[in-house]
Amino acid sequence: MAGKTIPKKALLQEIVELRHRLNRLEGSQDWLSYVEEELLSAEQEKAHLLNTIVEPIVYLAPDLQILWSNRAASVSLNLNPGQSVERNFLGDWAGENRPDLPVNEALRSGSPQEGEIVSLDGRVWHLRVYPVRGPQGGITCLLAAFLDITARKRAEEMMQSSLDKLQRAFEGVVQAMAMAMEMKDLYTSGHQQRVAQLACALAGELSLPAERIEGLRVAGLLHDLGKIAVASEILSKPGKINEYEFAIIKAHPQIGYDILKTIEFPWPVAQIVLQHHERLDGSGYPAGLKGEEILLEAKILGVSDVVEAMSSHRPYRPAIGINQALEEIFQKRGLAYDPEVVDACMRLFSGQGFMFE
């Protein structure tokens, strides 16, 4: 049976259509090649850009495997630039894995995180981690940038060590000055330490910041420094002193101020010492200041001084006792003594069981 003859016109039309299809296919292949070349170029450009950054940068998989590293990171990680290896960023480089590390926090929260991390070689790094999300919104990888701050941390540690030494030296000088006064008047040994203790407790009860409390502590330890210029015979005299002797004793805040004013304390220590015998109603000394003219720290120190002195033994009288001391400041609450300071003092002793050490 003879085969079916295809009309010439139809055959030509089919050949033309096939040619069109081939042309379109060739065009698609050319386009795909073009896209591949552009993607490769973009990837190379991105890699070149990241490699010019001196800060180490790595791409991490969600399981923290290293996917890619720039040149700077490769030096730190001992990799070839751009190398993708099955190495865990934390296990093989940092040597530790804690939930609070920035990489783990970034995976958990989905937001950028930063913090410090120590590598296996002992260097300290500041690590910044940025989650990278895919089209579906999930985290596909992490971009981590880390900066070597070892030198800075070592410098900070040395600075802190120097500051600690200075603090110890400063504390030693303050204690030596306080001891010099106590050696002058053995009857009041420990008075300045106990006054400082109560003053700090009152300041804490009044919610003063730690910095001001520290200044008050120093002022408390030195508040009677001016008595070093007062004759021991007057300080330890049994019985009542005369007006002349009292006038000499009343000069001790000014003398203490004159000694301390040349020292550049970070707190107004000299002024606090100068004012610790001032009273709200102007009946105090040496300047007869009133109300808001008196520093709060001086008001606190004044109450602390009175309470400790009345509850302790003196050459001219036996100890009156803490209850009598509290009664004294309560009766003069709002007159000689700041009412808030008095109330805080009553709370400490009556409600919180404060005791002198």
C-alpha positions as CSV (number, residue, x, y, z in Angstrom):
1,M,0.0,0.0,0.0
2,A,1.4,3.2,-1.1
3,G,2.3,5.7,1.7
4,K,0.2,8.8,2.2
5,T,1.6,11.8,0.3
6,I,1.9,15.0,2.4
7,P,1.1,18.1,0.4
8,K,4.1,20.2,-0.4
9,K,2.6,23.3,1.0
10,A,1.8,21.6,4.4
11,L,5.3,20.2,4.5
12,L,6.9,23.6,4.0
13,Q,4.7,25.1,6.7
14,E,5.7,22.4,9.1
15,I,9.4,23.0,8.3
16,V,9.0,26.7,8.9
17,E,7.3,26.1,12.3
18,L,10.0,23.7,13.3
19,R,12.6,26.4,12.4
20,H,10.8,28.9,14.6
21,R,10.8,26.5,17.5
22,L,14.5,25.9,17.1
23,N,15.1,29.6,17.0
24,R,13.1,30.1,20.2
25,L,14.9,27.3,21.9
26,E,18.3,28.7,20.9
27,G,17.2,32.1,22.2
28,S,16.2,30.6,25.5
29,Q,19.5,28.8,25.8
30,D,21.3,32.1,25.0
31,W,19.2,33.8,27.7
32,L,19.9,31.1,30.2
33,S,23.6,31.4,29.4
34,Y,23.3,35.2,29.9
35,V,21.5,34.8,33.2
36,E,24.1,32.3,34.4
37,E,26.9,34.6,33.4
38,E,25.3,37.6,35.2
39,L,24.7,35.5,38.3
40,L,28.3,34.4,38.3
41,S,29.5,37.9,37.8
42,A,27.3,39.2,40.6
43,E,28.5,36.4,42.9
44,Q,32.1,37.2,42.0
45,E,31.5,40.9,42.5
46,K,29.9,40.2,45.9
47,A,32.8,37.9,46.9
48,H,35.3,40.6,45.7
49,L,33.5,43.2,47.7
50,L,33.3,41.1,50.9
51,N,37.0,40.1,50.5
52,T,38.0,43.8,50.4
53,I,36.4,44.2,53.9
54,V,39.1,43.9,56.5
55,E,36.5,42.7,59.0
56,P,36.1,38.9,59.0
57,I,32.8,37.8,57.5
58,V,31.3,34.3,57.2
59,Y,28.0,32.8,56.0
60,L,26.7,30.1,58.3
61,A,24.0,27.5,57.7
62,P,21.2,27.2,60.3
63,D,23.2,24.3,61.9
64,L,26.1,26.8,62.1
65,Q,28.2,25.0,59.5
66,I,30.5,27.4,57.6
67,L,29.2,28.0,54.1
68,W,31.5,30.7,53.0
69,S,34.2,33.0,54.4
70,N,35.9,36.1,53.1
71,R,39.6,36.5,53.0
72,A,39.9,38.1,56.5
73,A,37.8,35.3,58.1
74,S,39.7,32.6,56.3
75,V,42.9,33.7,58.1
76,S,41.2,33.5,61.4
77,L,39.4,30.2,60.6
78,N,42.4,28.7,58.8
79,L,40.4,28.2,55.6
80,N,40.8,28.9,51.9
81,P,38.9,32.1,50.9
82,G,35.4,31.2,49.8
83,Q,35.8,27.6,50.9
84,S,32.7,25.7,52.0
85,V,33.5,23.1,54.5
86,E,31.7,21.0,57.0
87,R,33.1,22.8,60.0
88,N,31.0,24.1,62.9
89,F,31.6,27.7,63.6
90,L,31.3,27.4,67.3
91,G,32.7,24.0,67.9
92,D,35.7,24.3,65.6
93,W,36.5,28.0,66.0
94,A,35.1,29.3,69.2
95,G,35.3,26.1,71.2
96,E,32.1,26.8,73.1
97,N,28.4,26.8,72.5
98,R,26.0,28.6,74.9
99,P,22.4,29.5,74.3
100,D,23.2,33.2,74.9
101,L,25.9,33.4,72.2
102,P,24.9,35.9,69.4
103,V,24.6,33.2,66.7
104,N,22.1,31.2,68.8
105,E,20.2,34.3,69.8
106,A,19.9,35.3,66.2
107,L,18.5,31.9,65.2
108,R,16.1,32.0,68.1
109,S,14.9,35.6,67.8
110,G,15.2,36.1,64.0
111,S,16.8,39.5,64.7
112,P,20.3,40.8,64.5
113,Q,22.4,40.1,67.6
114,E,25.9,41.1,68.9
115,G,28.2,40.2,71.7
116,E,31.6,38.9,72.6
117,I,33.1,35.5,72.0
118,V,36.5,34.0,72.7
119,S,38.1,31.8,70.0
120,L,40.2,28.7,70.7
121,D,43.4,30.7,70.4
122,G,42.4,33.0,73.3
123,R,41.5,36.0,71.2
124,V,38.4,38.1,72.1
125,W,36.0,39.0,69.3
126,H,33.1,41.3,69.0
127,L,30.5,39.3,67.0
128,R,27.6,40.7,65.0
129,V,25.1,38.3,63.5
130,Y,22.4,39.0,60.9
131,P,19.8,36.4,59.9
132,V,19.2,36.1,56.1
133,R,15.7,35.0,55.1
134,G,14.5,33.1,52.1
135,P,11.5,33.7,49.8
136,Q,9.2,31.8,52.3
137,G,10.4,33.9,55.2
138,G,12.5,31.3,57.0
139,I,16.1,31.8,58.0
140,T,18.3,30.3,55.3
141,C,21.6,31.3,56.7
142,L,23.4,33.7,59.0
143,L,25.9,36.5,58.1
144,A,28.4,36.8,60.9
145,A,30.9,39.6,61.1
146,F,33.5,39.6,63.9
147,L,36.2,42.1,65.0
148,D,39.3,41.2,67.0
149,I,39.1,43.3,70.2
150,T,41.8,41.4,72.1
151,A,44.1,44.4,72.3
152,R,41.3,46.6,73.5
153,K,40.2,44.1,76.1
154,R,43.7,43.7,77.4
155,A,44.1,47.4,77.6
156,E,40.8,47.6,79.5
157,E,42.0,44.9,81.9
158,M,45.2,46.8,82.5
159,M,43.3,50.0,83.0
160,Q,40.9,48.3,85.4
161,S,43.9,46.9,87.3
162,S,45.4,50.3,87.6
163,L,42.1,51.8,88.7
164,D,41.8,49.0,91.3
165,K,45.3,49.9,92.6
166,L,44.5,53.6,92.7
167,Q,41.2,52.7,94.6
168,R,43.1,50.7,97.1
169,A,45.7,53.5,97.5
170,F,42.9,56.0,97.9
171,E,41.1,53.9,100.5
172,G,44.4,53.5,102.4
173,V,45.0,57.2,102.5
174,V,41.4,57.8,103.7
175,Q,41.7,55.1,106.4
176,A,45.1,56.5,107.5
177,M,43.7,60.0,107.9
178,A,40.8,58.6,109.9
179,M,43.2,56.6,112.1
180,A,45.3,59.7,112.7
181,M,42.3,61.4,114.2
182,E,41.4,58.4,116.3
183,M,44.9,58.2,117.7
184,K,44.5,61.8,118.7
185,D,41.3,61.0,120.6
186,L,41.2,57.3,121.8
187,Y,37.9,57.8,123.6
188,T,36.1,58.1,120.2
189,S,37.9,55.2,118.5
190,G,35.7,53.8,115.8
191,H,33.3,56.8,115.9
192,Q,34.0,57.9,112.4
193,Q,33.6,54.3,111.0
194,R,30.3,53.9,112.8
195,V,29.0,57.3,111.7
196,A,30.0,56.4,108.1
197,Q,28.2,53.0,108.4
198,L,24.9,54.6,109.6
199,A,25.2,57.5,107.1
200,C,25.5,55.0,104.2
201,A,22.5,53.0,105.5
202,L,20.4,56.1,105.8
203,A,21.4,57.2,102.2
204,G,20.4,53.8,101.0
205,E,17.1,54.0,102.8
206,L,16.6,57.4,101.1
207,S,17.4,55.8,97.7
208,L,20.5,57.9,96.9
209,P,22.5,56.6,94.0
210,A,25.6,54.5,94.8
211,E,28.0,57.2,93.7
212,R,26.6,59.7,96.2
213,I,26.6,57.0,98.9
214,E,30.3,56.4,98.3
215,G,31.0,60.1,98.7
216,L,29.1,60.2,101.9
217,R,31.0,57.2,103.2
218,V,34.3,59.0,102.6
219,A,33.0,62.2,104.3
220,G,31.8,60.1,107.2
221,L,35.2,58.6,107.7
222,L,36.8,62.1,107.7
223,H,34.1,64.2,109.2
224,D,36.1,64.8,112.5
225,L,39.5,65.2,110.8
226,G,39.6,68.9,112.0
227,K,39.8,67.7,115.6
228,I,43.4,66.8,114.9
229,A,44.1,70.5,115.6
230,V,42.3,70.4,118.9
231,A,44.3,69.7,122.0
232,S,43.9,66.2,123.4
233,E,43.3,67.6,126.9
234,I,40.1,69.3,125.6
235,L,38.9,66.3,123.6
236,S,39.4,63.9,126.5
237,K,38.5,66.3,129.3
238,P,36.2,64.6,131.9
239,G,33.2,66.7,132.8
240,K,31.8,69.8,131.2
241,I,34.0,72.0,128.9
242,N,34.0,75.8,129.2
243,E,32.9,78.3,126.5
244,Y,36.5,78.8,125.3
245,E,37.1,75.1,124.9
246,F,33.8,74.7,123.1
247,A,34.7,77.5,120.7
248,I,37.9,75.6,119.9
249,I,36.0,72.4,119.3
250,K,33.5,74.2,117.1
251,A,36.3,75.1,114.8
252,H,36.9,71.5,113.7
253,P,34.5,71.5,110.7
254,Q,36.3,74.5,109.2
255,I,39.7,73.0,109.9
256,G,38.6,69.7,108.3
257,Y,37.3,71.6,105.3
258,D,40.6,73.5,105.0
259,I,42.6,70.3,105.0
260,L,40.3,68.5,102.5
261,K,39.4,71.3,100.1
262,T,42.7,70.9,98.2
263,I,42.0,67.3,97.4
264,E,40.1,66.8,94.1
265,F,37.5,64.2,95.3
266,P,34.8,63.3,92.8
267,W,32.3,64.2,95.5
268,P,31.8,67.4,97.7
269,V,33.6,65.8,100.6
270,A,35.1,69.0,102.0
271,Q,31.7,70.8,101.9
272,I,29.9,67.8,103.6
273,V,32.5,67.9,106.4
274,L,32.2,71.6,106.7
275,Q,28.4,71.4,107.1
276,H,27.9,68.3,109.2
277,H,27.1,70.5,112.3
278,E,24.7,72.8,110.5
279,R,21.1,72.5,111.5
280,L,17.8,73.2,109.6
281,D,16.8,76.1,111.9
282,G,20.2,77.9,111.6
283,S,21.3,76.9,115.1
284,G,24.3,74.9,113.9
285,Y,27.9,75.9,113.1
286,P,30.2,77.2,111.7
287,A,28.1,79.3,109.3
288,G,24.6,79.0,110.7
289,L,23.2,77.7,107.5
290,K,19.5,76.9,107.2
291,G,17.2,74.5,105.3
292,E,18.2,74.0,101.7
293,E,21.5,75.8,102.2
294,I,22.7,72.6,103.7
295,L,23.7,69.6,101.5
296,L,21.6,66.5,101.9
297,E,24.7,64.5,102.6
298,A,25.6,66.9,105.5
299,K,22.0,66.5,106.9
300,I,22.4,62.7,106.8
301,L,25.9,62.9,108.4
302,G,24.6,65.3,111.1
303,V,21.9,62.9,112.2
304,S,24.3,59.9,112.0
305,D,26.9,61.8,114.1
306,V,24.4,62.7,116.8
307,V,22.9,59.2,117.1
308,E,26.3,57.5,117.3
309,A,27.7,60.0,119.7
310,M,24.8,59.8,122.1
311,S,24.7,56.0,122.1
312,S,28.5,55.7,122.8
313,H,30.6,56.5,125.9
314,R,32.4,59.8,126.2
315,P,34.9,61.1,128.7
316,Y,32.4,63.6,130.1
317,R,29.4,61.1,130.3
318,P,28.5,57.5,130.0
319,A,26.6,56.3,126.9
320,I,23.0,57.6,126.9
321,G,21.8,54.7,124.7
322,I,20.2,54.3,121.3
323,N,16.6,54.9,122.5
324,Q,17.5,58.2,124.0
325,A,19.4,59.2,120.8
326,L,16.4,58.3,118.6
327,E,14.1,60.3,121.0
328,E,16.5,63.3,120.7
329,I,16.4,63.4,116.9
330,F,12.7,62.7,116.8
331,Q,11.9,65.6,119.1
332,K,13.9,67.9,116.9
333,R,12.5,66.5,113.6
334,G,11.8,69.3,111.2
335,L,13.5,71.8,113.5
336,A,17.2,70.9,113.7
337,Y,17.1,67.7,111.7
338,D,15.7,66.9,108.3
339,P,12.4,65.1,108.7
340,E,13.0,62.6,105.9
341,V,16.4,61.7,107.3
342,V,14.9,61.3,110.8
343,D,12.1,59.1,109.5
344,A,14.6,56.9,107.7
345,C,16.7,56.6,110.8
346,M,13.7,55.6,112.9
347,R,12.8,52.9,110.2
348,L,16.4,51.6,110.3
349,F,16.6,51.1,114.0
350,S,12.9,50.3,114.9
351,G,11.8,48.4,111.8
352,Q,14.9,46.9,110.3
353,G,17.0,46.2,113.3
354,F,20.1,48.2,112.3
355,M,23.1,47.8,114.6
356,F,26.5,49.4,114.7
357,E,29.3,47.1,113.8
